[in-house]
Amino acid sequence: MTFTKMHDDEFEMSTELVQQLIDTQFPEWAALSLRPFASAGSDHFLFRLGDELSVRLPRKPDAAGQIENDLLRLPRFAGKLPLAIPQPVALGQSTGQFPATWGVYRWLEGEPAERQNIHDLCSAAKDLARFIRALQAVDVKGGPLAQQPLERGSALAMREAWIRRSIAKLPPQFDQHAILAVWEECLAVPAWAGTPVWLHNDLQSGNMLAQNGKLSAVIDFGMMMVGDPAAELSVAWNWLDADARAVFREVLAVDDATWARGKGWALSIAAAEIPYYLHTNPTMVARSTAALGEVLRG
């Protein structure tokens, strides 16, 4: 199988190429079955290797290096979080055929945590809030601090010009004036002045797994940084409905300003993703469209 590119800067990818990488770098796994695994993710290709492993390879140059970060950072969270997280087991090297490092991980059972796969969204909201609290309790020493305008967890105001351009590019069915009004409300609250915390930074249904109707795992830590905890709250609008969102906020016990900044993060991420992925990733566009709807409803 050969993958179709979403964007021009993506690496070429096929099952045959991954098999070659496994054969030459990890011959002990060469006899295991290898099959592509469908994902709406924008950063990585995913293959299942046998019954207990997976292979994860960056789709594009700016996703390169995330595997090394997983190997470096994720072990510090082992046993400290109430939901399962990825377990990297090997680092593959770049070659003339594939110009980036890649990784082999333990396979995590489950299905994407879409709402229809969750029996009780309010219960799942509690589980996710407890996961975030546990993540934020881990020592941030040595963690990468979000400081650049497009790094999630940096000051929300640093995204101002970029988000206004993104909103201007939204298709005509979106009420740009209403979206801008909410954005300005979110910017008006006090900036974060506390101690930075660990952030997964991309919590959404495609980066969480469900088993037996319950939230079971959080995956894809490639955007992980330390910074303003409000950046982690975008999931309250991109995944939860109003009732579950209220439960989520109650368990997290965040202040009004942090909650408002969280809404701003949800708005800014969705407004940027829709025009960028409009013709290449319908799953992401649908999720971001729904998130903007939730933001406008409060």
Buried (B, 14 or more C-beta within 10 A) or exposed (E): EEBEBBEEEBBEBBBEBBBBBBEEBBEEBBEBEBEBEEBBBBBBBBBBBEEEBBBBBBBBEEBBEBBEBBBEBBEEBEEEBEBBBBEBBBBBEEBEEBEBBBBBBEBBEBEBBBBEBBEEBBBBBBBBBBBBBBBBEBEBEEBBEBEEBEBBBBBBEBBBEBBEEBBEBBEEEBEBEEBBEBBEEBBEBEEBEEEBBBBBBBBBBBBBBBBEEBBBBBBBBBBBBBBBBBBBBBBBBBBBBEEBBEBBBEBBEBEEBBBBBBBBBBBBBBBBBBBBBBEBBEBBBEBBBBBBEBBBEE
